[in-house]
Amino acid sequence: MTIVARDPQTPDLLEMRGISKTYGRTVALQGLELSVPAGEFVTVVGPSGCGKSTLFNMVAGLEEPDAGGTMRFKGHGCHASELLGRVAFMPQRDLLLPWRSVIDNAILANEIEGAPRREARARARQMVPEFGLAGFEDQYPHQLSGGMRQRVALMRTFLFERELMLLDEPFGALDALTRTIMQRWLLDVWERHRRTILFITHDVDEAIFLGDRVLVMTARPGRVKLERRVALPRPRDAGLVLTPEFIALKREILDAIEEESMKSFAASQPVPA
């Protein structure tokens, strides 16, 4: 087994400097600093309302930040809108179309891009075993378990071949056992494909188990409060969560999140007359 260490020569695929976002009187993000090197698995945690989803919407090209910050993708400055279609984005819900089979849901993004349907379906069928869906290619979403629906959604995201993948709590709705199985499976797939992943979760164990780095965000207005490299061996197995190194890192991250949650709670209380 090997310890993953960041190569200082590896360029940042995504870089955000001084990024802020305001909605009316609400400041969602303020002075956000973030870098994601190519090939890394970066996880993001933080208290509710800290701006994680706003961050993802910007990186996906769905929202522009306020004036004053800078974004760079693959070494080039850009507006957020220029990233639309250049990154793969999987939201919390699987968003499978009920009238389309597993294969036809998986190739949806490819079809929208104009890929020949026959070629897209053939490639998807080749990937079916890797995603644990062999024998279910022609089934429909209502015939699948929650974990299998998420596998279809992830296969669709992988088939949409982009260097950066945004995964927004993809396992949040699953039961604990299925979630654990899906985490280990995702790491296996990531090891083979080595896409760059930015992953939102509320589960600190999940953030540490999956990530090369964990970013902890502050309460609103959001920015990165704490960044910790997960210097734990890969491939990772279930026993990793019981090691002293894992537990110590978990304690530090939980303390940071709790501190920010208390700030958020205090700020929400009415001022005494």
N, C-alpha and C positions, 0 to 999 in steps of 0.2 A: 504494500500500500504506500501511497505517496502523499505528502502534504502539499496542498495547492498554495503556491505563492504567486503574487502578482509580478509579472515581468514588467519592469519599468520601461521597456522598449515597446510594450504593447500600446498602440494608440487608443485613445478614447473614442468609442463609437458615438457616444452621446455626451455632450457637455452643456450644462446650464449654469449660468452665472448671474446672480442678482435678479432672479426671476420673482416677480410679484403678480398677484391677481386679485382684483377687487370687484365685488358685485355690490353696487350701490354703496351702503355704509359698511358692508362686511368685507374685511380683508382676509381672503382665504389663504394666500401665500404671501410671504414677504422676505425678500432677500435670499431666496432659495439657491443653494450651491450644490450641484450634483454632477458626478461624472460616472460613466459606465463604460469600462474598457471592453473591447471586442472579446467575445467568448466567455464573459463572466456571467454568473448567476447571482443577481443582486436582489435581495429581499427588502421590503419596506414595511415597517410597523409603526404604530403610533396611536394616540388616543382618538376616539371618535371625533369627526369633524376637523381633523388636522390638515385636510387638503390633499389626501392621497389620491382621491378620484379626480380632483382638479388637475393634479400633476399628470396623471395618465391621459386625461383628455387633451392636454397640451401636447404631450409627446406623440399622441395619436393624430395630431393635426386637427382636432375638433374645436379647440379654443385657442385664442391668442393671449399671451401674457400682456400685462400692462407695459407701457413704454419704459425703457431704461435698462432692462436686462438683455442678456445675449444668449442665444442658443447656437450650438454647433453640432452638426451631424456629419460623421465621416470626415471630420477636419474642416468642414466648410460652414460658415455662418449661414443661418437660415431663419425664416419666419416659421412659426409653428404650422401654419397652413401648408407649407411646402412639404411637411412630413406626412400629409394625408396620402394614404396608399403606399407609403414607403416603409411602414412598420406593420407588423401583424398584431392585432388587438383582440384578446378574448375577454369579454366582460364577465360579470359574476354569473349570469344566467347563460345556459348553453345556447339559447335562441335557435334551436333546431326547428326546421319547418316541418309540421306534422304530416304533410302530404308528400314529402320526399323521403326516400329510403336512406339508410346509413351512407351508402356510396354517394348518392346524389346530394345529401347534405354536406358531405366532406368536400365535394368539388365545387361548392357554390361560389366561393371567391374566385376560383380559377375560371369558371364560366363567365362571371361578370367581367373578368379581364379579357375575355375573348378566346380562351383556350378551346380547342376542338373538344367537344364533349366526349367522344370516343377515347381520345388520348388521355384526357383527364381521368376518366373512369378507370382506364387500364392502370394508370399509375397509382390511383387510390387503392385499387384491389391488391397491388403489390405491397402496400403499406399496412393493409388490414391485420395481418398476423402480428406485426410489431406493436400494434395498438390494442391487442387483445380482443379483436372483434371478428376473428375467423368464425365463419358459420352464421354471422349476423349481417352480412353485407347487404342483404335485400330486405331486412327488417325495417320497421318504421319506429319513430321515437316512442310511441306509446307502448311498444313491445319491449323496451329496454329498461334496465335498472338505472338509478341515478348515476352510479359510477360509470356505466357504459355510455350513457348520454354525454358525460364529460369527456370520455375518451374520444367520442365522435367529434365533439367540439374542438378538442386539442388536435386531432388529426387534421381537421379543417384548417386550424391555425398553422400547423407545420407545413401543410401542402401549399399554403400561401407563402411561398418562399421569400422571406424577408430576413435580414440579418438580425433585426431586433424584434423580440416578441414581448408584448405586454400582457401579463396574466393577472387579472383582477380577482383575487379570492376564488380561484376556480374550484376549490374543494370545500368552500365554506358551508355548503348546504348538505354535505355528506355526513353519514354517521362516522363515529371515531375509527372503527376498524377499517371501513372502506377508505376513509381519508388516509390512514397510514399506508395502506396498500397502494393507493394512487400516488402518494409522495415518492415511494420507492420506485414505482414504475416510471414516474416522470423523470427521476434522476437517471434511470437506465437509458431512456430515450434521449435525454439531453447529452449524456456522455457520448452517444453514437453520433448525434447530429451537430453538437457544439454550437448551437445558436446562442446569441446573447439574450438573456432573459432578465426582465425587470418584473418583479413579482410582489403584489400587494397581499398582505395577510393580517389578520388580527391574532393569529396563533404564534406565540413566540417560539414554541418548540418547532413548529413548521418552518419558521423563518431561519432558525439556526441550522436545522437538519438539511434544508435544501441549499442554503446560500453559500457563496464564496465570501460575500460581505453582507452585513445587516445594517440598514440605515434606520435610525429611530427619529421620527419627526416630533416637533414640538406641538403643543396645543395651538389652536388658531390664534394668530396667523402662522401658518406652517412654514417651517424650514427644517434643515437637518440638525438635530440636537446632538446626536451621537452616531459615529460610524465605527463599526467593529469588524475586523477581518475574522472569518471563521477558519482558524488554522487547525482544522480537524481533518483526518485522513479521508480520502475517497478511494474506492467506493465506500458508501456509508451503509451501515446496517442498523437494525432496530436497537441494538445494545448501546449505540453511541449516546443515546439520551441519558444513560445512567452513569456516564463517565464524569469524573470531577471537573474536567475542562468544560464540558457541555453545561453542567449545572452552574458553574461559576459565571459563565457568559450569560446564561439565562437570568441569573440573579441581577447582574448588572443592567441588562436590558429591561427587565421588569421594573427595577427601581427607577430607571429613567422614564418609562411610560407612566408609572404611578405618580411621579413628581409632576409630570405634565397634566395628567388627568386631574390632580388636585388643584392645579392652577386654573384649569378650565372650569372646574366646579365652583371655585371661589369667585371667579369672574362673573359667573352666571347668577350669583346671589344678589338680591336687591340691597341697595345701600340703605342702612338704617336712617330713619328720619331724624 
